Amino acid sequence: MNNPYSWLEKSLETIHRADWYRSVQTIQGGSGAVINLAGKEVINFASNDYLGLAGDTRLKIAAINAIEEFGTGSTGSRLLTGHRELHQELESAIASLKQTEDAIVFSSGYLANIGTISALVGKRDLILSDQYNHSSLKNGVVMSGGCVINYPHNDIQALKTQLIQKRQNYRRCLIITDSVFSMDGDLCPLPEILNIAEEFGSMVLVDEAHATGVLGKNGAGCVEHFGCRGRELIQMGTLSKALGSLGGYVAGSSSLIDFLRNRAPSWIYTTALSPADTAAALAAIEIIKNEPQRRMQLWENVEYLQALIRNNLPKLKILPSESPILCVQLASATDALEVGKYLKEASIFAPAIRPPTVPTSRIRITLMATHQQVHIEKLVETLHYI
């Protein structure tokens, strides 16, 4: 008989031929605007640590103190031995930041999305999902068993047309969208989505992973940025990006959160977030509330880079962005890999992003509050030669 695993090698060969092969790159030491990547010091334009909090001393101290008091692991699910007062404190802090009635913390953002979606909708329900949504949203939809329609990216008219044609045939309807699209940098038209949802009796789940701590007057995300606080919706986000820790959350009405505690499988059957991660995220929220200058510095860096590109690299193909994520569009996966390699040789880490992760190849640049002007100028100077 043939080896039942032989197809793996053939599949890997196909991945290599398409320039889709991926492998890890080792970072030595801590995170920051400058890192040591496989023994080489590079300026880091690849991190989601937008506010530079992952290496902040206060988060480290909070994590260490939590380990000293509670140990390294939570030892069980929240409904068994895993619940600590720290978890409740973090959930209250998230609800306060988001101005919602309550919040629930998951052990990762991926778990938050798949657990929430699969709890809210099922086989008798309709799900309308932006075609550029994150993998965790797409897989949550698959797990739910609902009827899914992927509408064209940010196309409100297409979304409305699908609701007109299909909504009456289903029990519930859930509209799902990223707020900041992580591989493009643009924002969803949230007010328009909420208006349509109200018209057609549909729920809305918005993924604030790349907006939490970054957008809005108080860093609460796109919901705050667009003035949509107080409108009923489901807000999901992560603790692993601007908050510099690990985990995910869902914020919303008290009935929503109570329902998820009883029905979200990825919360019920998963070990609780570790004490260290919980305490670090709690410390990060306090910093976000008390140090708006960090967010201001991040946006100053974004504006500085955009101005330098406009003035010095007018022919560079930059995808539309309203966030700290800027993408340089390239013709092929091969081109993206070559540019990524060139940048790394010039001591700049800005990775190539290729299909199937995205529809077109690109270099993805992310800015941090801790980038200095010389870092940004070095990036623009190097981009001259691609």
BELTA-V783307 format. One record per pair of residues at least 24 apart in sequence whose ideal C-beta (glycine too) atoms are under 10 Angstrom apart, sorted by the first residue. I is the first residue (numbers start at 0). J is the second residue. If there is no record, write none. Layout:
BEGIN
i=I j=J
i=I j=J
END
This chain:
BEGIN
i=17 j=332
i=17 j=333
i=17 j=353
i=17 j=354
i=17 j=355
i=18 j=331
i=18 j=332
i=18 j=333
i=18 j=334
i=18 j=335
i=18 j=336
i=18 j=337
i=18 j=351
i=18 j=353
i=18 j=354
i=18 j=360
i=19 j=332
i=19 j=353
i=19 j=354
i=19 j=355
i=19 j=356
i=20 j=332
i=20 j=336
i=20 j=353
i=21 j=350
i=21 j=351
i=21 j=353
i=21 j=356
i=24 j=343
i=24 j=348
i=24 j=350
i=26 j=348
i=28 j=54
i=29 j=53
i=29 j=54
i=29 j=59
i=30 j=54
i=30 j=243
i=30 j=367
i=30 j=369
i=31 j=367
i=31 j=369
i=31 j=370
i=32 j=300
i=32 j=366
i=32 j=367
i=32 j=368
i=32 j=369
i=32 j=370
i=32 j=371
i=32 j=374
i=33 j=346
i=33 j=348
i=33 j=369
i=33 j=370
i=33 j=371
i=33 j=374
i=34 j=348
i=36 j=343
i=36 j=346
i=36 j=348
i=37 j=343
i=39 j=343
i=39 j=344
i=39 j=346
i=39 j=348
i=40 j=346
i=40 j=348
i=41 j=342
i=41 j=343
i=41 j=344
i=41 j=345
i=41 j=346
i=41 j=347
i=41 j=348
i=41 j=349
i=42 j=342
i=42 j=345
i=42 j=346
i=42 j=347
i=42 j=348
i=42 j=349
i=42 j=370
i=42 j=371
i=42 j=373
i=42 j=374
i=42 j=375
i=42 j=377
i=42 j=378
i=42 j=381
i=43 j=347
i=43 j=348
i=43 j=349
i=43 j=365
i=43 j=367
i=43 j=369
i=43 j=370
i=43 j=374
i=44 j=304
i=44 j=325
i=44 j=342
i=44 j=347
i=44 j=348
i=44 j=349
i=44 j=350
i=44 j=362
i=44 j=363
i=44 j=364
i=44 j=365
i=44 j=366
i=44 j=367
i=44 j=370
i=44 j=374
i=44 j=375
i=44 j=377
i=44 j=378
i=45 j=339
i=45 j=347
i=45 j=348
i=45 j=349
i=45 j=350
i=45 j=362
i=45 j=363
i=45 j=364
i=45 j=365
i=46 j=240
i=46 j=348
i=46 j=365
i=46 j=366
i=46 j=367
i=46 j=369
i=46 j=370
i=47 j=181
i=47 j=208
i=47 j=209
i=47 j=213
i=47 j=237
i=47 j=239
i=47 j=240
i=47 j=241
i=47 j=243
i=47 j=323
i=47 j=324
i=47 j=365
i=47 j=367
i=48 j=239
i=48 j=240
i=48 j=241
i=48 j=242
i=48 j=243
i=48 j=365
i=48 j=367
i=48 j=368
i=48 j=369
i=49 j=209
i=49 j=210
i=49 j=211
i=49 j=212
i=49 j=213
i=49 j=218
i=49 j=240
i=49 j=241
i=49 j=242
i=49 j=243
i=49 j=293
i=49 j=294
i=49 j=297
i=49 j=300
i=49 j=301
i=49 j=322
i=49 j=323
i=49 j=324
i=49 j=365
i=49 j=366
i=49 j=367
i=49 j=368
i=49 j=369
i=50 j=212
i=50 j=213
i=50 j=218
i=50 j=240
i=50 j=241
i=50 j=242
i=50 j=243
i=50 j=283
i=50 j=286
i=50 j=287
i=50 j=290
i=50 j=293
i=50 j=294
i=50 j=296
i=50 j=297
i=50 j=323
i=50 j=367
i=50 j=368
i=50 j=369
i=51 j=241
i=51 j=243
i=51 j=293
i=51 j=296
i=51 j=297
i=51 j=367
i=51 j=368
i=51 j=369
i=51 j=370
i=52 j=212
i=52 j=240
i=52 j=241
i=52 j=242
i=52 j=243
i=52 j=244
i=52 j=279
i=52 j=280
i=52 j=282
i=52 j=283
i=52 j=286
i=52 j=287
i=52 j=290
i=52 j=293
i=52 j=367
i=52 j=368
i=52 j=369
i=53 j=239
i=53 j=240
i=53 j=241
i=53 j=242
i=53 j=243
i=53 j=244
i=53 j=245
i=53 j=279
i=53 j=283
i=53 j=367
i=54 j=243
i=54 j=369
i=55 j=243
i=55 j=279
i=55 j=282
i=55 j=283
i=55 j=286
i=55 j=293
i=55 j=369
i=57 j=279
i=57 j=282
i=57 j=283
i=57 j=285
i=57 j=286
i=58 j=242
i=58 j=243
i=58 j=244
i=58 j=275
i=58 j=276
i=58 j=278
i=58 j=279
i=58 j=280
i=58 j=281
i=58 j=282
i=58 j=283
i=58 j=286
i=59 j=243
i=59 j=275
i=59 j=279
i=59 j=282
i=60 j=278
i=60 j=279
i=60 j=282
i=61 j=85
i=61 j=244
i=61 j=274
i=61 j=275
i=61 j=277
i=61 j=278
i=61 j=279
i=61 j=280
i=61 j=281
i=61 j=282
i=61 j=283
i=61 j=285
i=62 j=244
i=62 j=273
i=62 j=274
i=62 j=275
i=62 j=276
i=62 j=277
i=62 j=278
i=62 j=279
i=62 j=280
i=62 j=282
i=63 j=275
i=63 j=278
i=63 j=279
i=64 j=274
i=64 j=275
i=64 j=278
i=64 j=282
i=65 j=273
i=65 j=274
i=65 j=275
i=65 j=276
i=65 j=277
i=65 j=278
i=65 j=279
i=65 j=281
i=65 j=282
i=66 j=273
i=66 j=274
i=66 j=275
i=66 j=278
i=67 j=274
i=67 j=275
i=68 j=274
i=68 j=278
i=69 j=273
i=69 j=274
i=69 j=275
i=69 j=277
i=69 j=278
i=70 j=273
i=70 j=274
i=70 j=275
i=71 j=273
i=71 j=274
i=71 j=275
i=72 j=270
i=72 j=271
i=72 j=273
i=72 j=274
i=72 j=275
i=73 j=106
i=73 j=269
i=73 j=270
i=73 j=271
i=73 j=272
i=73 j=273
i=73 j=274
i=73 j=275
i=73 j=276
i=73 j=277
i=74 j=270
i=74 j=271
i=74 j=273
i=75 j=269
i=75 j=270
i=75 j=271
i=76 j=106
i=76 j=266
i=76 j=267
i=76 j=268
i=76 j=269
i=76 j=270
i=76 j=271
i=77 j=103
i=77 j=104
i=77 j=105
i=77 j=106
i=77 j=260
i=77 j=266
i=77 j=267
i=77 j=269
i=77 j=270
i=77 j=271
i=77 j=272
i=78 j=260
i=78 j=261
i=78 j=266
i=78 j=267
i=78 j=268
i=78 j=271
i=79 j=267
i=79 j=270
i=79 j=271
i=80 j=270
i=80 j=271
i=81 j=106
i=81 j=269
i=81 j=270
i=81 j=271
i=81 j=272
i=81 j=273
i=82 j=271
i=83 j=271
i=83 j=272
i=83 j=273
i=83 j=274
i=83 j=277
i=83 j=278
i=84 j=277
i=85 j=271
i=85 j=272
i=85 j=273
i=85 j=274
i=85 j=275
i=85 j=276
i=85 j=277
i=85 j=278
i=85 j=280
i=85 j=281
i=86 j=246
i=86 j=271
i=86 j=272
i=86 j=274
i=86 j=277
i=86 j=281
i=87 j=277
i=88 j=277
i=88 j=278
i=88 j=281
i=88 j=284
i=89 j=238
i=89 j=244
i=89 j=246
i=89 j=248
i=89 j=272
i=89 j=276
i=89 j=277
i=89 j=278
i=89 j=279
i=89 j=280
i=89 j=281
i=89 j=282
i=89 j=283
i=89 j=284
i=90 j=248
i=90 j=249
i=90 j=250
i=90 j=256
i=90 j=277
i=90 j=281
i=91 j=281
i=92 j=248
i=92 j=280
i=92 j=281
i=92 j=282
i=92 j=283
i=92 j=284
i=92 j=285
i=92 j=287
i=92 j=288
i=93 j=211
i=93 j=219
i=93 j=234
i=93 j=236
i=93 j=238
i=93 j=242
i=93 j=248
i=93 j=249
i=93 j=250
i=93 j=280
i=93 j=281
i=93 j=284
i=94 j=248
i=94 j=250
i=94 j=251
i=94 j=253
i=94 j=256
i=95 j=217
i=95 j=219
i=95 j=250
i=95 j=284
i=95 j=288
i=96 j=211
i=96 j=212
i=96 j=215
i=96 j=217
i=96 j=218
i=96 j=219
i=96 j=220
i=96 j=223
i=96 j=236
i=96 j=242
i=96 j=248
i=96 j=250
i=96 j=284
i=96 j=285
i=96 j=287
i=96 j=288
i=97 j=207
i=97 j=211
i=97 j=215
i=97 j=217
i=97 j=219
i=97 j=220
i=97 j=222
i=97 j=223
i=97 j=228
i=97 j=234
i=97 j=236
i=97 j=248
i=97 j=249
i=97 j=250
i=97 j=251
i=98 j=217
i=98 j=219
i=98 j=222
i=98 j=223
i=98 j=228
i=98 j=229
i=98 j=234
i=98 j=250
i=99 j=219
i=99 j=222
i=99 j=228
i=99 j=229
i=99 j=231
i=99 j=232
i=99 j=233
i=99 j=234
i=99 j=249
i=99 j=250
i=99 j=251
i=99 j=252
i=99 j=253
i=99 j=255
i=99 j=256
i=100 j=250
i=100 j=251
i=100 j=252
i=100 j=253
i=100 j=254
i=100 j=255
i=100 j=256
i=100 j=257
i=101 j=249
i=101 j=250
i=101 j=251
i=101 j=252
i=101 j=253
i=101 j=254
i=101 j=255
i=101 j=256
i=101 j=257
i=101 j=259
i=101 j=260
i=102 j=234
i=102 j=236
i=102 j=248
i=102 j=249
i=102 j=250
i=102 j=251
i=102 j=255
i=102 j=256
i=102 j=259
i=103 j=247
i=103 j=248
i=103 j=249
i=103 j=250
i=103 j=251
i=103 j=255
i=103 j=256
i=103 j=257
i=103 j=258
i=103 j=259
i=103 j=260
i=103 j=263
i=103 j=266
i=104 j=238
i=104 j=246
i=104 j=247
i=104 j=248
i=104 j=249
i=104 j=250
i=104 j=266
i=104 j=271
i=104 j=272
i=104 j=276
i=104 j=277
i=104 j=280
i=105 j=235
i=105 j=237
i=105 j=238
i=105 j=246
i=105 j=247
i=105 j=248
i=105 j=249
i=105 j=259
i=105 j=263
i=105 j=265
i=105 j=266
i=105 j=269
i=105 j=271
i=105 j=272
i=106 j=238
i=106 j=245
i=106 j=246
i=106 j=247
i=106 j=265
i=106 j=266
i=106 j=269
i=106 j=270
i=106 j=271
i=106 j=272
i=106 j=273
i=106 j=276
i=107 j=135
i=107 j=237
i=107 j=238
i=107 j=239
i=107 j=245
i=107 j=246
i=107 j=247
i=107 j=265
i=107 j=269
i=107 j=272
i=107 j=276
i=108 j=133
i=108 j=135
i=108 j=206
i=108 j=207
i=108 j=208
i=108 j=211
i=108 j=235
i=108 j=236
i=108 j=237
i=108 j=238
i=108 j=239
i=108 j=240
i=108 j=245
i=108 j=246
i=108 j=247
i=108 j=248
i=109 j=133
i=109 j=134
i=109 j=135
i=109 j=136
i=109 j=138
i=109 j=139
i=109 j=208
i=109 j=237
i=109 j=247
i=109 j=265
i=110 j=135
i=110 j=139
i=110 j=246
i=110 j=247
i=110 j=263
i=110 j=264
i=110 j=265
i=110 j=266
i=110 j=268
i=110 j=269
i=110 j=272
i=111 j=135
i=111 j=139
i=111 j=206
i=111 j=208
i=111 j=235
i=111 j=236
i=111 j=237
i=111 j=238
i=111 j=246
i=111 j=247
i=111 j=248
i=111 j=249
i=111 j=259
i=111 j=263
i=111 j=265
i=111 j=266
i=112 j=136
i=112 j=137
i=112 j=138
i=112 j=139
i=112 j=140
i=112 j=142
i=112 j=175
i=112 j=204
i=112 j=206
i=112 j=208
i=112 j=235
i=112 j=237
i=112 j=247
i=112 j=249
i=112 j=265
i=113 j=137
i=113 j=138
i=113 j=139
i=113 j=140
i=113 j=141
i=113 j=142
i=113 j=143
i=113 j=263
i=113 j=264
i=113 j=265
i=114 j=139
i=114 j=142
i=114 j=247
i=114 j=249
i=114 j=259
i=114 j=262
i=114 j=263
i=114 j=264
i=114 j=265
i=114 j=266
i=114 j=267
i=114 j=268
i=114 j=269
i=115 j=139
i=115 j=143
i=115 j=173
i=115 j=175
i=115 j=204
i=115 j=233
i=115 j=235
i=115 j=247
i=115 j=249
i=115 j=251
i=115 j=255
i=115 j=258
i=115 j=259
i=115 j=262
i=115 j=263
i=115 j=265
i=115 j=266
i=116 j=140
i=116 j=141
i=116 j=142
i=116 j=143
i=116 j=145
i=116 j=173
i=116 j=175
i=116 j=204
i=116 j=233
i=116 j=235
i=116 j=263
i=116 j=265
i=117 j=141
i=117 j=142
i=117 j=143
i=117 j=144
i=117 j=145
i=117 j=262
i=117 j=263
i=117 j=264
i=117 j=265
i=118 j=142
i=118 j=143
i=118 j=249
i=118 j=255
i=118 j=258
i=118 j=259
i=118 j=260
i=118 j=261
i=118 j=262
i=118 j=263
i=118 j=264
i=118 j=265
i=118 j=266
i=118 j=267
i=119 j=143
i=119 j=145
i=119 j=171
i=119 j=173
i=119 j=175
i=119 j=202
i=119 j=204
i=119 j=233
i=119 j=255
i=119 j=258
i=119 j=259
i=119 j=262
i=119 j=263
i=120 j=144
i=120 j=145
i=120 j=146
i=120 j=147
i=120 j=169
i=120 j=170
i=120 j=171
i=120 j=172
i=120 j=173
i=120 j=175
i=120 j=202
i=120 j=204
i=121 j=145
i=121 j=170
i=121 j=171
i=122 j=146
i=122 j=169
i=122 j=170
i=123 j=168
i=123 j=169
i=123 j=170
i=123 j=171
i=124 j=169
i=124 j=170
i=124 j=171
i=124 j=172
i=124 j=173
i=124 j=202
i=125 j=161
i=125 j=162
i=125 j=165
i=125 j=166
i=125 j=167
i=125 j=168
i=125 j=169
i=125 j=170
i=125 j=171
i=125 j=172
i=125 j=173
i=125 j=174
i=125 j=199
i=125 j=201
i=126 j=169
i=126 j=171
i=126 j=172
i=126 j=173
i=126 j=174
i=126 j=175
i=126 j=201
i=126 j=202
i=126 j=204
i=127 j=157
i=127 j=158
i=127 j=159
i=127 j=161
i=127 j=162
i=127 j=165
i=127 j=166
i=127 j=172
i=127 j=173
i=127 j=174
i=127 j=175
i=127 j=176
i=127 j=192
i=127 j=195
i=127 j=196
i=127 j=199
i=127 j=201
i=127 j=203
i=128 j=158
i=128 j=173
i=128 j=174
i=128 j=175
i=128 j=176
i=128 j=177
i=128 j=204
i=129 j=153
i=129 j=154
i=129 j=158
i=129 j=174
i=129 j=175
i=129 j=176
i=129 j=177
i=129 j=180
i=129 j=187
i=129 j=192
i=129 j=206
i=130 j=154
i=130 j=157
i=130 j=358
i=131 j=176
i=131 j=177
i=131 j=180
i=131 j=181
i=131 j=182
i=131 j=183
i=131 j=185
i=131 j=187
i=131 j=357
i=131 j=358
i=132 j=175
i=132 j=176
i=132 j=177
i=132 j=180
i=132 j=181
i=132 j=187
i=132 j=204
i=132 j=206
i=133 j=175
i=133 j=176
i=133 j=177
i=133 j=180
i=133 j=181
i=133 j=182
i=133 j=206
i=133 j=208
i=133 j=209
i=134 j=181
i=134 j=356
i=135 j=206
i=135 j=208
i=135 j=235
i=135 j=237
i=135 j=247
i=136 j=175
i=136 j=176
i=136 j=177
i=136 j=204
i=136 j=206
i=136 j=208
i=136 j=235
i=137 j=175
i=139 j=173
i=139 j=175
i=139 j=204
i=139 j=235
i=139 j=265
i=140 j=173
i=140 j=175
i=142 j=264
i=142 j=265
i=143 j=173
i=145 j=169
i=145 j=170
i=145 j=171
i=145 j=172
i=145 j=173
i=146 j=172
i=147 j=173
i=147 j=175
i=149 j=175
i=150 j=174
i=150 j=176
i=152 j=176
i=152 j=177
i=152 j=180
i=152 j=183
i=152 j=185
i=152 j=187
i=152 j=358
i=153 j=177
i=153 j=180
i=153 j=183
i=153 j=185
i=153 j=186
i=153 j=187
i=153 j=188
i=153 j=191
i=153 j=192
i=154 j=188
i=155 j=187
i=155 j=188
i=155 j=191
i=155 j=192
i=155 j=194
i=155 j=195
i=156 j=191
i=156 j=195
i=158 j=188
i=158 j=191
i=158 j=192
i=158 j=195
i=158 j=196
i=158 j=199
i=158 j=201
i=159 j=191
i=159 j=192
i=159 j=194
i=159 j=195
i=159 j=198
i=159 j=199
i=161 j=199
i=162 j=195
i=162 j=196
i=162 j=198
i=162 j=199
i=162 j=200
i=162 j=201
i=163 j=198
i=163 j=199
i=165 j=199
i=166 j=198
i=166 j=199
i=166 j=200
i=166 j=201
i=167 j=199
i=167 j=200
i=169 j=201
i=171 j=200
i=171 j=201
i=171 j=202
i=172 j=196
i=172 j=199
i=172 j=200
i=172 j=201
i=172 j=202
i=172 j=203
i=173 j=201
i=173 j=202
i=173 j=203
i=173 j=204
i=173 j=233
i=174 j=199
i=174 j=201
i=174 j=202
i=174 j=203
i=174 j=204
i=174 j=205
i=174 j=232
i=175 j=202
i=175 j=203
i=175 j=204
i=175 j=205
i=175 j=206
i=175 j=233
i=175 j=235
i=176 j=203
i=176 j=204
i=176 j=205
i=176 j=206
i=176 j=221
i=177 j=205
i=177 j=206
i=177 j=207
i=177 j=208
i=177 j=209
i=177 j=210
i=177 j=221
i=177 j=235
i=178 j=205
i=178 j=206
i=178 j=207
i=178 j=208
i=178 j=209
i=178 j=210
i=178 j=211
i=178 j=214
i=178 j=220
i=178 j=221
i=178 j=222
i=178 j=224
i=178 j=225
i=178 j=234
i=178 j=235
i=178 j=236
i=178 j=322
i=179 j=206
i=179 j=207
i=179 j=208
i=179 j=209
i=179 j=210
i=179 j=211
i=179 j=213
i=179 j=214
i=179 j=220
i=179 j=221
i=179 j=224
i=179 j=240
i=179 j=320
i=179 j=321
i=179 j=322
i=179 j=323
i=179 j=324
i=180 j=206
i=180 j=209
i=180 j=318
i=180 j=320
i=180 j=322
i=180 j=324
i=180 j=326
i=180 j=357
i=181 j=206
i=181 j=208
i=181 j=209
i=181 j=240
i=181 j=322
i=181 j=324
i=181 j=352
i=181 j=356
i=181 j=357
i=181 j=363
i=181 j=365
i=182 j=209
i=182 j=318
i=182 j=324
i=182 j=326
i=182 j=352
i=182 j=356
i=182 j=357
i=182 j=358
i=182 j=359
i=182 j=361
i=182 j=363
i=183 j=318
i=183 j=319
i=183 j=320
i=183 j=322
i=183 j=324
i=183 j=325
i=183 j=326
i=183 j=328
i=183 j=352
i=183 j=357
i=183 j=358
i=183 j=359
i=183 j=361
i=183 j=363
i=184 j=209
i=184 j=301
i=184 j=317
i=184 j=318
i=184 j=319
i=184 j=320
i=184 j=321
i=184 j=322
i=184 j=323
i=184 j=324
i=184 j=325
i=184 j=326
i=184 j=363
i=184 j=364
i=184 j=365
i=185 j=318
i=185 j=319
i=185 j=320
i=185 j=321
i=185 j=322
i=185 j=324
i=185 j=326
i=186 j=210
i=186 j=214
i=186 j=221
i=186 j=224
i=186 j=225
i=186 j=319
i=186 j=320
i=186 j=321
i=186 j=322
i=187 j=221
i=187 j=225
i=188 j=225
i=189 j=220
i=189 j=221
i=189 j=222
i=189 j=224
i=189 j=225
i=189 j=226
i=189 j=227
i=189 j=230
i=189 j=232
i=190 j=225
i=190 j=226
i=190 j=227
i=190 j=230
i=191 j=225
i=192 j=225
i=192 j=227
i=192 j=232
i=193 j=222
i=193 j=225
i=193 j=227
i=193 j=230
i=193 j=231
i=193 j=232
i=194 j=230
i=196 j=230
i=196 j=231
i=196 j=232
i=197 j=230
i=197 j=231
i=202 j=231
i=202 j=232
i=202 j=233
i=202 j=251
i=202 j=255
i=203 j=227
i=203 j=230
i=203 j=231
i=203 j=232
i=203 j=233
i=203 j=234
i=204 j=232
i=204 j=233
i=204 j=234
i=204 j=235
i=204 j=249
i=204 j=251
i=205 j=232
i=205 j=233
i=205 j=234
i=205 j=235
i=205 j=236
i=206 j=233
i=206 j=234
i=206 j=235
i=206 j=236
i=206 j=237
i=206 j=247
i=207 j=234
i=207 j=235
i=207 j=236
i=207 j=237
i=207 j=240
i=207 j=248
i=207 j=250
i=208 j=235
i=208 j=236
i=208 j=237
i=208 j=238
i=208 j=239
i=208 j=240
i=208 j=241
i=208 j=247
i=209 j=236
i=209 j=237
i=209 j=240
i=209 j=241
i=209 j=322
i=209 j=323
i=209 j=324
i=209 j=365
i=210 j=234
i=210 j=236
i=210 j=240
i=210 j=241
i=210 j=322
i=211 j=235
i=211 j=236
i=211 j=237
i=211 j=238
i=211 j=239
i=211 j=240
i=211 j=241
i=211 j=242
i=211 j=248
i=211 j=250
i=211 j=283
i=211 j=284
i=211 j=287
i=212 j=236
i=212 j=237
i=212 j=238
i=212 j=240
i=212 j=241
i=212 j=242
i=212 j=243
i=212 j=283
i=212 j=284
i=212 j=286
i=212 j=287
i=212 j=293
i=212 j=294
i=212 j=297
i=213 j=240
i=213 j=241
i=213 j=287
i=213 j=294
i=213 j=297
i=213 j=298
i=213 j=301
i=213 j=322
i=213 j=323
i=213 j=324
i=213 j=368
i=214 j=241
i=214 j=294
i=214 j=298
i=214 j=321
i=214 j=322
i=214 j=323
i=215 j=294
i=216 j=291
i=216 j=294
i=217 j=287
i=217 j=288
i=217 j=291
i=217 j=294
i=218 j=242
i=218 j=284
i=218 j=286
i=218 j=287
i=218 j=288
i=218 j=290
i=218 j=291
i=218 j=293
i=218 j=294
i=218 j=297
i=219 j=250
i=219 j=287
i=219 j=288
i=220 j=250
i=221 j=321
i=221 j=322
i=222 j=250
i=224 j=321
i=231 j=255
i=233 j=259
i=237 j=280
i=238 j=272
i=238 j=276
i=238 j=277
i=238 j=279
i=238 j=280
i=238 j=281
i=238 j=283
i=238 j=284
i=239 j=276
i=239 j=280
i=240 j=365
i=241 j=283
i=241 j=287
i=241 j=293
i=241 j=294
i=241 j=297
i=241 j=323
i=241 j=367
i=241 j=368
i=242 j=276
i=242 j=279
i=242 j=280
i=242 j=281
i=242 j=282
i=242 j=283
i=242 j=284
i=242 j=286
i=242 j=287
i=243 j=279
i=243 j=280
i=243 j=282
i=243 j=283
i=243 j=286
i=244 j=272
i=244 j=273
i=244 j=275
i=244 j=276
i=244 j=277
i=244 j=278
i=244 j=279
i=244 j=280
i=244 j=281
i=244 j=282
i=244 j=283
i=244 j=284
i=245 j=272
i=245 j=273
i=245 j=275
i=245 j=276
i=245 j=277
i=245 j=279
i=245 j=280
i=246 j=271
i=246 j=272
i=246 j=273
i=246 j=276
i=246 j=277
i=246 j=279
i=246 j=280
i=247 j=272
i=248 j=272
i=248 j=280
i=290 j=368
i=292 j=368
i=293 j=367
i=293 j=368
i=293 j=369
i=294 j=368
i=295 j=368
i=296 j=366
i=296 j=367
i=296 j=368
i=296 j=369
i=296 j=370
i=297 j=323
i=297 j=366
i=297 j=367
i=297 j=368
i=297 j=369
i=297 j=370
i=298 j=322
i=298 j=323
i=298 j=366
i=298 j=368
i=299 j=366
i=299 j=368
i=299 j=370
i=299 j=372
i=300 j=366
i=300 j=367
i=300 j=368
i=300 j=369
i=300 j=370
i=300 j=371
i=300 j=372
i=300 j=374
i=300 j=375
i=301 j=325
i=301 j=365
i=301 j=366
i=301 j=368
i=301 j=370
i=301 j=375
i=302 j=366
i=303 j=366
i=303 j=370
i=303 j=372
i=303 j=375
i=303 j=376
i=303 j=379
i=304 j=364
i=304 j=366
i=304 j=370
i=304 j=372
i=304 j=374
i=304 j=375
i=304 j=376
i=304 j=378
i=304 j=379
i=305 j=366
i=306 j=375
i=306 j=379
i=307 j=372
i=307 j=375
i=307 j=376
i=307 j=378
i=307 j=379
i=307 j=380
i=307 j=382
i=308 j=364
i=308 j=375
i=308 j=378
i=308 j=379
i=308 j=382
i=310 j=379
i=311 j=376
i=311 j=379
i=311 j=380
i=311 j=382
i=311 j=383
i=312 j=379
i=312 j=380
i=312 j=382
i=312 j=383
i=312 j=385
i=315 j=379
i=315 j=382
i=315 j=383
i=315 j=385
i=316 j=359
i=316 j=361
i=317 j=361
i=317 j=364
i=318 j=357
i=318 j=359
i=318 j=361
i=318 j=363
i=320 j=364
i=322 j=365
i=322 j=366
i=323 j=364
i=323 j=365
i=323 j=366
i=323 j=367
i=323 j=368
i=323 j=370
i=324 j=363
i=324 j=364
i=324 j=365
i=324 j=366
i=325 j=349
i=325 j=361
i=325 j=362
i=325 j=363
i=325 j=364
i=325 j=365
i=325 j=366
i=325 j=378
i=326 j=352
i=326 j=357
i=326 j=359
i=326 j=360
i=326 j=361
i=326 j=362
i=326 j=363
i=326 j=364
i=326 j=365
i=327 j=351
i=327 j=360
i=327 j=361
i=327 j=362
i=327 j=363
i=327 j=364
i=327 j=382
i=327 j=385
i=328 j=357
i=328 j=359
i=328 j=360
i=328 j=361
i=328 j=362
i=329 j=353
i=329 j=359
i=329 j=360
i=329 j=361
i=329 j=362
i=329 j=385
i=330 j=359
i=330 j=360
i=331 j=359
i=331 j=360
i=332 j=359
i=332 j=360
i=332 j=361
i=333 j=360
i=334 j=360
i=334 j=361
i=334 j=362
i=334 j=385
i=335 j=359
i=335 j=360
i=335 j=361
i=335 j=362
i=335 j=363
i=336 j=360
i=336 j=362
i=337 j=385
i=338 j=362
i=338 j=381
i=338 j=382
i=338 j=384
i=338 j=385
i=339 j=363
i=339 j=385
i=341 j=381
i=341 j=382
i=341 j=384
i=341 j=385
i=342 j=378
i=342 j=381
i=342 j=382
i=342 j=384
i=342 j=385
i=344 j=381
i=345 j=377
i=345 j=378
i=345 j=380
i=345 j=381
i=345 j=382
i=345 j=384
i=346 j=377
i=346 j=381
i=347 j=374
i=347 j=377
i=347 j=378
i=347 j=380
i=347 j=381
i=347 j=382
i=349 j=378
i=349 j=381
i=349 j=382
END
